[in-house]
Amino acid sequence: MDCTQRLLKYVVIRTPSDEESTSVPSSACQFELAWQLHRELFTMGITDVKVDTDCYLYAHIPPTPGYEQCPKIGFIAHLDTVSDFCDHRITPVIHEDYNGRELPLGDSGRVLSPEMFPHLKDLAGRTLITGDGTTILGADDKAGVAEIMTMAERILEEEIPHGPVSIAFTPDEEIGMGASHFNLEAFGADFAYTVDGDTEGEIQYENFNACKAEFVIRGVNVHPGSAKDIMVNAALVASEINSMLPAGETPRDTEGYEGFYHLTDMHGDVAEAVIRYIIRDHSAEHFAERKEVLRRIEKELNKKYGRGTVSLTLTDQYLNMSEIISGCMHLIHNAEEACRRCGVTPLILPIRGGTDGAQLSFKGLPCPNLGTGGHGYHGPYEHITSEGMEAACSVLLELVKLYANGCPRPTAELPDPAAQ
Ligand SMILES: [Zn+2]
């Protein structure tokens, strides 16, 4: 079975995760896909496969005899999708020999256009897969699942010599919980790749450092007629806080490695106000400086309006995994080499967000992210090509071969083509 056939089979099993839920997994529907994959892996001949009570699937492809000492490599994708645009049946539509131009999505009135997605022109001649314009497609991350499953099948069918290969499919990535109940011991790999990026060839290992900031402002409310030098209007102080931030450092104004302060919520009245931000920066140093700017604002305003007027709470969310990956750059160099061997241009891009891989890296499983071939995630314009998926799958297979090459070897001498 190829990646496209698998994707089409998996996307019709709807698996939206549920942000409101407190159970694990957040939605029971994710078990349906997990057990489906369990059956398929078992049928392929992979008997070491289990789905745990938290809906994590772990599978192991035992090494080819003589390759037991190779590095233990793993691949991870997520079972869930976003819940937006996922409230009814997903109907994938296949457009063979796509012409690279505007494409109406079913009867939805929505049009997939090169104006919105300039890369569409480069997809001309390929087999394009979309939804019908009323739902997501679900290629995020069922394309990753399909590519890992196809990789596993090819390793076995083509008897490709390989070291120990671990596979995991996780629930609840879209609500930020994919790494929370991940069992590193059950997974049993030295390092892994999440297969959850966009275009094929993408290799990501630098994500944001991230925290949340909340200012609570307590005002002094008196009659406005006799308020001179007495009243402290909390809502006005909230807007003063925002005006004290450097201009032009918002998501709208930044790209690449530029960080930002993102105002996410602001409400209040004279008596009390709350203003919330998320803070993002790739550089640990700049990230620390941004937090310092906020602390200084708190201090200055308390000096101006009286102690206890403003109280700031900073909550760390995740850190840039490059700190960890820099100690095992063979993961990146081998991914680049795998791309080149498949005729795919490697694209190393910073992630303007976080990934499960970032959390896993800090838990002890270094875990960069690879592209799946998909685009336009999290909305009705999501699309992917059969050719992109096959290329992404070939990259995974090449990685397995690279890590099996020349085994056994001590782990201190992991293959690093860049060093050769
Ligand atoms: Zn994803």
Residues whose N, C-alpha, C, O or C-beta is under 5 A from the ligand:
A	BS01	ZN	D140 D141 D196
